[in-house]
Amino acid sequence: MGPSRYASLVKLKKKSLEEAERDLLGANNDVNAAAQRLEDAYEVLRALSLPAQGSIRELSQANSMIQTQHRMIDQHQEVLETARRRQHAMRELFESSRTEYEKFSYLEVQEHKERLKKLKEQEAKMLDEIGTIMHKREKR
């Protein structure tokens, strides 16, 4: 029994599936890293405060730092949303790749089963012929 006509497709689909899985893992890591950076930016913001007393310059400087931190948070939120969209796209690609791989794997298995069934039928015919020949020889 030679290789299935689906063997090369199964191999190709498996390679695509593995690549999609690596991309999905990378996207998951990107989301986790972006979420952590956003959380860190919030921690920095929570640590900042306006001075209760001091010069206008100190107040202005503290206010500027808080505004800068808010802009950093906005940037981190944008990065996180972009990472989540990429993660979603990679998840869909992975699911599609998995479905394709499973479909061709199933077809390959079915083809092997069909070949095996045909071989068993051929074997049964050959055994019948051998039995018939042996029976004819015994009659002589």
DSSP file with accessible surface (Angstrom, degrees, kcal/mol):
  #  RESIDUE AA STRUCTURE BP1 BP2  ACC     N-H-->O    O-->H-N    N-H-->O    O-->H-N    TCO  KAPPA ALPHA  PHI   PSI    X-CA   Y-CA   Z-CA
    1    1 A M              0   0  137      0, 0.0     3,-0.1     0, 0.0   111,-0.0   0.000 360.0 360.0 360.0 116.5    0.0    0.0    0.0
    2    2 A G        -     0   0   42      1,-0.2     2,-0.0     0, 0.0     0, 0.0  -0.129 360.0 -60.3 -81.1-175.8    1.6    3.2   -1.2
    3    3 A P        -     0   0  109      0, 0.0    -1,-0.2     0, 0.0     2,-0.0  -0.307  59.9-104.6 -67.9 150.2    1.2    6.7    0.1
    4    4 A S    >   -     0   0    8      1,-0.1     3,-1.2    -3,-0.1     4,-0.4  -0.313  21.3-120.3 -69.3 153.7   -2.3    8.2    0.1
    5    5 A R  T 3  S+     0   0  175      1,-0.2     4,-0.3     2,-0.1     3,-0.1   0.685 117.4  52.5 -69.5 -13.3   -3.1   10.8   -2.5
    6    6 A Y  T 3> S+     0   0   44      1,-0.1     4,-3.0     2,-0.1    -1,-0.2   0.509  81.8  94.0 -95.7  -6.1   -3.9   13.0    0.5
    7    7 A A  H <> S+     0   0   30     -3,-1.2     4,-2.4     1,-0.2     5,-0.2   0.904  86.8  45.0 -57.5 -46.1   -0.5   12.5    2.2
    8    8 A S  H  > S+     0   0   89     -4,-0.4     4,-2.4     1,-0.2    -1,-0.2   0.896 114.6  49.4 -68.0 -36.2    1.2   15.5    0.8
    9    9 A L  H  > S+     0   0   59     -4,-0.3     4,-3.0     2,-0.2     5,-0.2   0.906 110.2  50.6 -66.6 -40.6   -1.8   17.7    1.5
   10   10 A V  H  X S+     0   0   13     -4,-3.0     4,-2.6     2,-0.2    -2,-0.2   0.929 111.1  49.1 -62.0 -42.9   -2.0   16.4    5.1
   11   11 A K  H  X S+     0   0  167     -4,-2.4     4,-2.2    -5,-0.2    -2,-0.2   0.927 113.3  46.5 -62.9 -43.4    1.7   17.2    5.5
   12   12 A L  H  X S+     0   0   98     -4,-2.4     4,-2.4     1,-0.2    -2,-0.2   0.919 113.4  48.2 -65.0 -42.9    1.2   20.7    4.0
   13   13 A K  H  X S+     0   0   50     -4,-3.0     4,-2.5     2,-0.2    88,-0.2   0.869 109.8  53.0 -67.0 -35.4   -1.9   21.4    6.2
   14   14 A K  H  X S+     0   0   91     -4,-2.6     4,-2.7    -5,-0.2    -1,-0.2   0.923 109.0  49.3 -64.9 -41.4   -0.1   20.1    9.3
   15   15 A K  H  X S+     0   0  135     -4,-2.2     4,-2.3     1,-0.2    -2,-0.2   0.924 112.1  48.2 -63.5 -42.9    2.8   22.6    8.5
   16   16 A S  H  X S+     0   0   47     -4,-2.4     4,-2.7     1,-0.2    -1,-0.2   0.894 111.1  51.3 -62.6 -40.8    0.2   25.4    8.1
   17   17 A L  H  X S+     0   0   24     -4,-2.5     4,-2.5    80,-0.2    -2,-0.2   0.922 109.9  48.6 -63.1 -44.3   -1.5   24.4   11.4
   18   18 A E  H  X S+     0   0   78     -4,-2.7     4,-2.3     2,-0.2    -2,-0.2   0.901 112.3  49.1 -64.0 -38.9    1.8   24.4   13.3
   19   19 A E  H  X S+     0   0   98     -4,-2.3     4,-2.5     2,-0.2    -2,-0.2   0.926 111.4  48.8 -66.1 -43.1    2.7   27.8   11.8
   20   20 A A  H  X S+     0   0    3     -4,-2.7     4,-2.5     1,-0.2    74,-0.2   0.881 110.1  52.5 -63.5 -37.0   -0.8   29.2   12.8
   21   21 A E  H  X S+     0   0   95     -4,-2.5     4,-2.6     2,-0.2    -1,-0.2   0.924 109.4  48.4 -65.4 -42.6   -0.3   27.8   16.3
   22   22 A R  H  X S+     0   0  145     -4,-2.3     4,-2.4     2,-0.2    -2,-0.2   0.916 112.3  49.5 -62.0 -42.6    3.1   29.6   16.6
   23   23 A D  H  X S+     0   0   52     -4,-2.5     4,-2.5     2,-0.2    -2,-0.2   0.899 110.7  49.9 -63.4 -40.1    1.5   32.8   15.4
   24   24 A L  H  X S+     0   0   23     -4,-2.5     4,-2.8    66,-0.2    -2,-0.2   0.922 110.1  49.9 -64.9 -43.0   -1.4   32.5   17.8
   25   25 A L  H  X S+     0   0   94     -4,-2.6     4,-2.4     2,-0.2    -2,-0.2   0.916 111.4  49.6 -62.0 -40.9    1.0   31.8   20.7
   26   26 A G  H  X S+     0   0   25     -4,-2.4     4,-2.4     2,-0.2    -2,-0.2   0.916 110.9  49.1 -62.8 -42.1    3.0   34.9   19.7
   27   27 A A  H  X S+     0   0    0     -4,-2.5     4,-2.3     2,-0.2    60,-0.2   0.900 110.1  51.5 -64.9 -40.0   -0.2   37.0   19.5
   28   28 A N  H  X S+     0   0   41     -4,-2.8     4,-2.5     1,-0.2    -2,-0.2   0.917 110.4  48.9 -61.2 -43.5   -1.2   35.7   23.0
   29   29 A N  H  X S+     0   0  104     -4,-2.4     4,-2.7     1,-0.2    -2,-0.2   0.892 109.6  52.4 -62.9 -39.4    2.2   36.7   24.3
   30   30 A D  H  X S+     0   0   80     -4,-2.4     4,-2.6     2,-0.2    -2,-0.2   0.909 109.8  48.6 -63.3 -41.6    1.9   40.2   22.7
   31   31 A V  H  X S+     0   0   11     -4,-2.3     4,-2.7    52,-0.2     5,-0.2   0.936 112.5  48.1 -63.7 -45.6   -1.5   40.6   24.4
   32   32 A N  H  X S+     0   0  106     -4,-2.5     4,-2.2     2,-0.2    -2,-0.2   0.918 113.3  47.5 -62.4 -41.9   -0.2   39.6   27.8
   33   33 A A  H  X S+     0   0   39     -4,-2.7     4,-2.5     2,-0.2    -2,-0.2   0.920 113.1  48.1 -66.1 -42.4    2.8   41.9   27.4
   34   34 A A  H  X S+     0   0    1     -4,-2.6     4,-2.3     1,-0.2    -2,-0.2   0.904 111.3  50.5 -65.6 -40.0    0.7   44.8   26.3
   35   35 A A  H  X S+     0   0   35     -4,-2.7     4,-2.5    -5,-0.2    -1,-0.2   0.899 110.8  49.6 -64.3 -38.8   -1.7   44.3   29.2
   36   36 A Q  H  X S+     0   0  106     -4,-2.2     4,-2.7    -5,-0.2    -2,-0.2   0.915 109.9  49.9 -67.0 -41.7    1.2   44.2   31.6
   37   37 A R  H  X S+     0   0  108     -4,-2.5     4,-2.2     2,-0.2    -2,-0.2   0.898 111.3  50.0 -63.4 -38.0    2.6   47.4   30.2
   38   38 A L  H  X S+     0   0   22     -4,-2.3     4,-2.2     2,-0.2    -2,-0.2   0.933 111.0  48.5 -65.2 -43.9   -0.8   49.1   30.6
   39   39 A E  H  X S+     0   0   84     -4,-2.5     4,-2.2     1,-0.2    -2,-0.2   0.912 110.7  51.3 -62.5 -41.3   -1.1   47.8   34.2
   40   40 A D  H  X S+     0   0   77     -4,-2.7     4,-2.2     1,-0.2    -1,-0.2   0.888 107.9  52.7 -61.6 -40.5    2.4   49.2   34.9
   41   41 A A  H  X S+     0   0    5     -4,-2.2     4,-2.2     1,-0.2    -1,-0.2   0.892 108.5  50.2 -64.0 -38.6    1.4   52.6   33.4
   42   42 A Y  H  X S+     0   0   72     -4,-2.2     4,-2.7     2,-0.2    -1,-0.2   0.889 108.2  53.4 -65.0 -38.1   -1.6   52.7   35.7
   43   43 A E  H  X S+     0   0   96     -4,-2.2     4,-1.6     2,-0.2    -2,-0.2   0.918 108.6  49.2 -62.5 -42.2    0.6   51.9   38.7
   44   44 A V  H  X S+     0   0   70     -4,-2.2     4,-1.1     2,-0.2    -2,-0.2   0.924 111.2  50.2 -62.5 -43.3    2.9   54.8   37.8
   45   45 A L  H >< S+     0   0   33     -4,-2.2     3,-0.7     1,-0.2    -2,-0.2   0.917 108.3  52.3 -62.0 -42.2   -0.2   57.0   37.5
   46   46 A R  H 3< S+     0   0  145     -4,-2.7    -1,-0.2     1,-0.2    -2,-0.2   0.831 107.4  53.5 -63.2 -29.3   -1.4   55.9   40.9
   47   47 A A  H 3< S+     0   0   83     -4,-1.6    -1,-0.2    -5,-0.2     2,-0.2   0.725  94.7  85.9 -78.0 -21.9    1.9   56.7   42.4
   48   48 A L    <<  +     0   0   46     -4,-1.1     2,-0.3    -3,-0.7    14,-0.0  -0.553  55.7 168.6 -80.4 146.2    1.9   60.3   41.0
   49   49 A S        -     0   0   92     -2,-0.2    17,-0.0     0, 0.0    -2,-0.0  -0.988  37.4-106.2-151.9 157.2    0.1   63.0   43.0
   50   50 A L        -     0   0   89     -2,-0.3     9,-0.1     1,-0.1     2,-0.1  -0.672  45.5-107.7 -82.2 138.5   -0.2   66.8   43.0
   51   51 A P        -     0   0   51      0, 0.0     3,-0.1     0, 0.0    -1,-0.1  -0.397  15.2-142.3 -67.5 143.1    1.8   68.5   45.8
   52   52 A A  S    S+     0   0  108      1,-0.2     2,-0.3    -2,-0.1    -2,-0.0   0.774  85.2   9.5 -75.6 -26.2   -0.4   69.9   48.6
   53   53 A Q  S    S+     0   0  170      2,-0.0     2,-0.3     5,-0.0    -1,-0.2  -0.968  86.4  85.6-149.0 159.8    1.9   72.9   48.9
   54   54 A G  S    S-     0   0   58     -2,-0.3     2,-0.0    -3,-0.1     0, 0.0  -0.823  71.8 -35.3 138.9-172.2    4.8   74.3   46.9
   55   55 A S     >  -     0   0   59     -2,-0.3     4,-2.1     1,-0.1     5,-0.2  -0.272  51.3-112.6 -80.6 165.3    5.5   76.6   44.0
   56   56 A I  H  > S+     0   0  138      1,-0.2     4,-3.1     2,-0.2     5,-0.2   0.867 118.7  59.1 -61.7 -36.2    3.4   77.0   40.9
   57   57 A R  H  > S+     0   0  187      2,-0.2     4,-2.6     1,-0.2    -1,-0.2   0.923 106.1  46.0 -60.7 -45.7    6.4   75.5   39.0
   58   58 A E  H  > S+     0   0   97      2,-0.2     4,-2.5     1,-0.2    -1,-0.2   0.904 114.3  48.5 -64.0 -41.7    6.2   72.3   41.1
   59   59 A L  H  X S+     0   0   75     -4,-2.1     4,-2.6     2,-0.2    -2,-0.2   0.927 112.9  47.5 -63.6 -44.3    2.5   72.1   40.7
   60   60 A S  H  X S+     0   0   75     -4,-3.1     4,-2.4     2,-0.2    -2,-0.2   0.900 112.3  49.9 -63.5 -41.9    2.8   72.6   36.9
   61   61 A Q  H  X S+     0   0  109     -4,-2.6     4,-2.2    -5,-0.2    -2,-0.2   0.921 112.1  46.9 -64.7 -43.5    5.6   70.0   36.7
   62   62 A A  H  X S+     0   0   17     -4,-2.5     4,-2.2     2,-0.2    -2,-0.2   0.920 112.6  50.1 -64.5 -42.3    3.5   67.4   38.6
   63   63 A N  H  X S+     0   0   71     -4,-2.6     4,-2.6     1,-0.2    -2,-0.2   0.910 109.8  51.4 -62.9 -40.1    0.4   68.2   36.5
   64   64 A S  H  X S+     0   0   57     -4,-2.4     4,-2.6     1,-0.2    -1,-0.2   0.901 108.7  50.9 -63.5 -40.7    2.6   67.8   33.3
   65   65 A M  H  X S+     0   0   95     -4,-2.2     4,-2.3     2,-0.2    -1,-0.2   0.903 110.5  49.2 -64.5 -40.1    3.8   64.4   34.6
   66   66 A I  H  X S+     0   0   30     -4,-2.2     4,-2.3     2,-0.2    -2,-0.2   0.932 112.0  48.1 -65.8 -43.9    0.3   63.2   35.2
   67   67 A Q  H  X S+     0   0   96     -4,-2.6     4,-2.2     1,-0.2    -2,-0.2   0.909 111.0  51.2 -62.8 -41.0   -0.9   64.3   31.8
   68   68 A T  H  X S+     0   0   57     -4,-2.6     4,-2.3     1,-0.2    -1,-0.2   0.911 109.2  50.7 -62.0 -40.3    2.1   62.6   30.2
   69   69 A Q  H  X S+     0   0   29     -4,-2.3     4,-2.5     1,-0.2    -2,-0.2   0.892 107.3  53.4 -67.1 -36.6    1.2   59.4   32.1
   70   70 A H  H  X S+     0   0   91     -4,-2.3     4,-2.5     2,-0.2    -1,-0.2   0.908 109.0  49.5 -63.0 -40.8   -2.4   59.7   30.8
   71   71 A R  H  X S+     0   0  131     -4,-2.2     4,-2.4     2,-0.2    -2,-0.2   0.900 109.6  51.6 -64.3 -38.2   -1.0   59.9   27.3
   72   72 A M  H  X S+     0   0   71     -4,-2.3     4,-2.7     2,-0.2    -2,-0.2   0.917 109.0  50.5 -63.7 -41.4    1.2   56.9   27.9
   73   73 A I  H  X S+     0   0    4     -4,-2.5     4,-2.6     1,-0.2    -2,-0.2   0.932 109.2  51.1 -62.3 -44.0   -1.9   54.9   29.2
   74   74 A D  H  X S+     0   0   83     -4,-2.5     4,-2.1     1,-0.2    -2,-0.2   0.917 111.2  48.3 -59.5 -43.4   -3.8   55.9   26.1
   75   75 A Q  H  X S+     0   0  109     -4,-2.4     4,-2.4     1,-0.2    -2,-0.2   0.921 111.5  49.4 -63.2 -43.0   -0.9   54.7   23.9
   76   76 A H  H  X S+     0   0   34     -4,-2.7     4,-2.5     1,-0.2    -2,-0.2   0.872 109.1  53.1 -65.2 -35.4   -0.7   51.4   25.9
   77   77 A Q  H  X S+     0   0   72     -4,-2.6     4,-2.6     2,-0.2    -1,-0.2   0.912 109.3  48.9 -65.7 -39.6   -4.5   50.9   25.5
   78   78 A E  H  X S+     0   0  131     -4,-2.1     4,-2.4     2,-0.2    -2,-0.2   0.918 111.6  48.9 -64.5 -43.5   -4.2   51.4   21.7
   79   79 A V  H  X S+     0   0   67     -4,-2.4     4,-2.6     2,-0.2    -2,-0.2   0.916 111.3  50.4 -62.0 -41.9   -1.3   48.9   21.6
   80   80 A L  H  X S+     0   0    9     -4,-2.5     4,-2.5     2,-0.2    -2,-0.2   0.924 110.4  48.9 -63.3 -43.7   -3.4   46.4   23.7
   81   81 A E  H  X S+     0   0   87     -4,-2.6     4,-2.3     2,-0.2    -1,-0.2   0.907 111.6  49.6 -64.0 -40.6   -6.4   46.8   21.3
   82   82 A T  H  X S+     0   0   77     -4,-2.4     4,-2.4     1,-0.2    -2,-0.2   0.926 111.3  49.4 -63.1 -42.5   -4.2   46.2   18.3
   83   83 A A  H  X S+     0   0   12     -4,-2.6     4,-2.7     1,-0.2   -52,-0.2   0.892 110.3  50.7 -64.4 -38.5   -2.7   43.1   19.9
   84   84 A R  H  X S+     0   0  109     -4,-2.5     4,-2.5     2,-0.2    -1,-0.2   0.890 109.4  50.2 -67.0 -40.0   -6.2   41.8   20.8
   85   85 A R  H  X S+     0   0  151     -4,-2.3     4,-2.4     2,-0.2    -2,-0.2   0.923 112.6  47.2 -63.6 -41.6   -7.3   42.3   17.2
   86   86 A R  H  X S+     0   0  100     -4,-2.4     4,-2.8     2,-0.2     5,-0.2   0.914 110.8  52.4 -64.9 -40.9   -4.3   40.5   15.9
   87   87 A Q  H  X S+     0   0   33     -4,-2.7     4,-2.5   -60,-0.2    -2,-0.2   0.923 109.3  49.5 -60.1 -43.2   -4.9   37.7   18.5
   88   88 A H  H  X S+     0   0   97     -4,-2.5     4,-2.4     2,-0.2    -1,-0.2   0.929 112.0  47.8 -61.8 -45.5   -8.5   37.4   17.2
   89   89 A A  H  X S+     0   0   44     -4,-2.4     4,-2.4     1,-0.2    -2,-0.2   0.910 112.6  49.0 -62.9 -40.5   -7.3   37.1   13.6
   90   90 A M  H  X S+     0   0   34     -4,-2.8     4,-2.6     2,-0.2   -66,-0.2   0.875 109.4  52.6 -68.5 -34.6   -4.6   34.6   14.6
   91   91 A R  H  X S+     0   0  103     -4,-2.5     4,-2.6    -5,-0.2    -2,-0.2   0.929 110.6  47.3 -65.6 -43.0   -7.2   32.5   16.5
   92   92 A E  H  X S+     0   0  114     -4,-2.4     4,-2.5     2,-0.2    -2,-0.2   0.910 112.6  49.2 -64.2 -41.9   -9.5   32.5   13.4
   93   93 A L  H  X S+     0   0   78     -4,-2.4     4,-2.8     2,-0.2    -2,-0.2   0.911 111.4  49.9 -62.9 -41.3   -6.6   31.5   11.2
   94   94 A F  H  X S+     0   0   31     -4,-2.6     4,-2.8   -74,-0.2    -2,-0.2   0.934 111.1  48.5 -63.1 -45.6   -5.6   28.7   13.6
   95   95 A E  H  X S+     0   0   73     -4,-2.6     4,-2.5     2,-0.2    -2,-0.2   0.913 113.0  48.0 -61.6 -42.3   -9.2   27.4   13.7
   96   96 A S  H  X S+     0   0   67     -4,-2.5     4,-2.5     2,-0.2    -2,-0.2   0.927 112.8  48.2 -64.1 -44.0   -9.4   27.5    9.9
   97   97 A S  H  X S+     0   0   16     -4,-2.8     4,-2.6     2,-0.2   -80,-0.2   0.900 111.4  50.6 -63.6 -40.1   -6.0   25.7    9.6
   98   98 A R  H  X S+     0   0   90     -4,-2.8     4,-2.9     2,-0.2     5,-0.2   0.924 110.0  49.7 -65.5 -41.9   -7.1   23.1   12.2
   99   99 A T  H  X S+     0   0   77     -4,-2.5     4,-2.5     2,-0.2    -2,-0.2   0.930 112.2  47.9 -62.2 -44.9  -10.3   22.4   10.3
  100  100 A E  H  X S+     0   0   55     -4,-2.5     4,-2.3     2,-0.2     5,-0.2   0.921 112.9  48.3 -61.9 -44.3   -8.5   22.0    7.0
  101  101 A Y  H  X S+     0   0   55     -4,-2.6     4,-2.5   -88,-0.2    -2,-0.2   0.937 113.1  47.2 -62.2 -46.4   -5.9   19.7    8.6
  102  102 A E  H  X S+     0   0  105     -4,-2.9     4,-2.5     2,-0.2    -1,-0.2   0.885 110.4  53.6 -64.0 -38.0   -8.6   17.6   10.2
  103  103 A K  H  X S+     0   0   98     -4,-2.5     4,-2.2    -5,-0.2    -1,-0.2   0.950 113.4  40.6 -62.5 -48.9  -10.6   17.4    7.0
  104  104 A F  H  X S+     0   0   33     -4,-2.3     4,-2.3     2,-0.2    -1,-0.2   0.847 113.2  54.6 -72.7 -31.3   -7.7   16.1    4.9
  105  105 A S  H  X S+     0   0   24     -4,-2.5     4,-2.5    -5,-0.2    -1,-0.2   0.919 109.0  49.1 -63.6 -42.4   -6.6   13.8    7.7
  106  106 A Y  H  X S+     0   0  142     -4,-2.5     4,-2.8     2,-0.2    -2,-0.2   0.928 110.7  49.7 -61.7 -45.1  -10.0   12.3    7.8
  107  107 A L  H  X S+     0   0   57     -4,-2.2     4,-2.4     1,-0.2    -1,-0.2   0.895 110.4  51.2 -62.2 -38.1  -10.0   11.9    4.0
  108  108 A E  H  X S+     0   0   39     -4,-2.3     4,-2.5     2,-0.2    -1,-0.2   0.930 110.8  47.6 -64.7 -44.4   -6.6   10.2    4.2
  109  109 A V  H  X S+     0   0   70     -4,-2.5     4,-2.6     1,-0.2    -2,-0.2   0.923 111.6  50.8 -62.6 -42.9   -7.9    7.8    6.9
  110  110 A Q  H  X S+     0   0   66     -4,-2.8     4,-2.5     1,-0.2    -1,-0.2   0.905 109.4  50.8 -62.3 -39.6  -11.0    7.0    4.8
  111  111 A E  H  X S+     0   0   28     -4,-2.4     4,-2.7     2,-0.2    -1,-0.2   0.920 110.1  49.5 -64.7 -41.7   -8.8    6.3    1.8
  112  112 A H  H  X S+     0   0   63     -4,-2.5     4,-2.6     1,-0.2    -2,-0.2   0.909 110.7  50.3 -62.1 -41.5   -6.6    4.0    3.9
  113  113 A K  H  X S+     0   0  123     -4,-2.6     4,-2.5     2,-0.2    -2,-0.2   0.911 110.9  49.1 -63.3 -42.0   -9.8    2.2    5.1
  114  114 A E  H  X S+     0   0   94     -4,-2.5     4,-2.4     2,-0.2    -2,-0.2   0.913 111.9  48.5 -64.1 -42.5  -11.1    1.8    1.6
  115  115 A R  H  X S+     0   0   72     -4,-2.7     4,-2.5     2,-0.2    -2,-0.2   0.910 111.8  49.4 -62.5 -43.1   -7.7    0.5    0.4
  116  116 A L  H  X S+     0   0   82     -4,-2.6     4,-2.5     2,-0.2    -2,-0.2   0.911 109.5  51.9 -62.8 -41.5   -7.6   -2.0    3.3
  117  117 A K  H  X S+     0   0  114     -4,-2.5     4,-2.3     1,-0.2    -2,-0.2   0.930 110.8  47.9 -61.0 -44.6  -11.2   -3.1    2.5
  118  118 A K  H  X S+     0   0  116     -4,-2.4     4,-2.6     1,-0.2    -2,-0.2   0.894 110.8  51.3 -64.2 -40.4  -10.2   -3.7   -1.1
  119  119 A L  H  X S+     0   0   78     -4,-2.5     4,-2.8     2,-0.2    -1,-0.2   0.911 109.9  49.5 -63.8 -40.1   -7.1   -5.6   -0.1
  120  120 A K  H  X S+     0   0  128     -4,-2.5     4,-2.6     2,-0.2    -2,-0.2   0.895 110.7  50.1 -65.6 -39.8   -9.2   -7.8    2.2
  121  121 A E  H  X S+     0   0   98     -4,-2.3     4,-2.4     2,-0.2    -2,-0.2   0.919 112.0  47.7 -63.6 -42.6  -11.7   -8.5   -0.6
  122  122 A Q  H  X S+     0   0  112     -4,-2.6     4,-2.7     2,-0.2    -2,-0.2   0.909 111.6  50.7 -63.1 -41.5   -8.8   -9.4   -2.9
  123  123 A E  H  X S+     0   0  116     -4,-2.8     4,-2.7     1,-0.2    -2,-0.2   0.923 109.5  50.3 -62.9 -42.1   -7.4  -11.6   -0.3
  124  124 A A  H  X S+     0   0   48     -4,-2.6     4,-2.4     2,-0.2    -2,-0.2   0.921 111.2  49.0 -63.1 -41.7  -10.7  -13.4    0.3
  125  125 A K  H  X S+     0   0  136     -4,-2.4     4,-2.6     2,-0.2    -2,-0.2   0.924 111.6  49.2 -63.1 -42.8  -11.0  -13.9   -3.5
  126  126 A M  H  X S+     0   0  114     -4,-2.7     4,-2.8     1,-0.2    -2,-0.2   0.917 111.0  49.3 -64.3 -41.2   -7.5  -15.4   -3.7
  127  127 A L  H  X S+     0   0  103     -4,-2.7     4,-2.8     2,-0.2    -1,-0.2   0.892 110.5  51.2 -65.2 -38.0   -8.2  -17.7   -0.7
  128  128 A D  H  X S+     0   0  112     -4,-2.4     4,-2.7     2,-0.2    -2,-0.2   0.921 111.1  48.1 -62.5 -44.5  -11.5  -18.8   -2.4
  129  129 A E  H  X S+     0   0  122     -4,-2.6     4,-2.8     2,-0.2    -2,-0.2   0.922 112.1  48.5 -62.9 -43.0   -9.6  -19.5   -5.6
  130  130 A I  H  X S+     0   0   93     -4,-2.8     4,-2.9     1,-0.2     5,-0.2   0.927 112.0  49.9 -62.8 -42.2   -6.9  -21.4   -3.7
  131  131 A G  H  X S+     0   0   39     -4,-2.8     4,-2.4     2,-0.2    -2,-0.2   0.911 111.7  48.3 -61.6 -42.7   -9.6  -23.4   -1.9
  132  132 A T  H  X S+     0   0   74     -4,-2.7     4,-2.5     2,-0.2    -2,-0.2   0.928 112.9  47.6 -63.9 -44.9  -11.3  -24.2   -5.2
  133  133 A I  H  X S+     0   0   86     -4,-2.8     4,-2.2     1,-0.2    -2,-0.2   0.931 113.1  48.4 -62.4 -44.7   -8.0  -25.3   -6.8
  134  134 A M  H  X S+     0   0   93     -4,-2.9     4,-1.9     1,-0.2    -1,-0.2   0.902 111.1  50.7 -63.4 -40.3   -7.2  -27.4   -3.7
  135  135 A H  H  X S+     0   0  100     -4,-2.4     4,-1.5    -5,-0.2    -1,-0.2   0.909 109.9  49.7 -64.3 -42.4  -10.7  -29.0   -3.8
  136  136 A K  H  X S+     0   0  127     -4,-2.5     4,-1.0     1,-0.2    -1,-0.2   0.878 110.3  51.1 -64.2 -38.7  -10.4  -29.9   -7.5
  137  137 A R  H  < S+     0   0  168     -4,-2.2     3,-0.3     1,-0.2    -1,-0.2   0.875 107.7  52.5 -65.6 -39.2   -6.9  -31.5   -6.9
  138  138 A E  H  < S+     0   0  147     -4,-1.9    -1,-0.2     1,-0.2    -2,-0.2   0.840 104.2  57.3 -67.8 -30.0   -8.3  -33.6   -4.1
  139  139 A K  H  <        0   0  160     -4,-1.5    -1,-0.2    -5,-0.1    -2,-0.2   0.792 360.0 360.0 -70.9 -28.4  -11.1  -34.9   -6.3
  140  140 A R     <        0   0  239     -4,-1.0    -3,-0.1    -3,-0.3    -4,-0.0   0.141 360.0 360.0 -73.8 360.0   -8.7  -36.2   -8.9
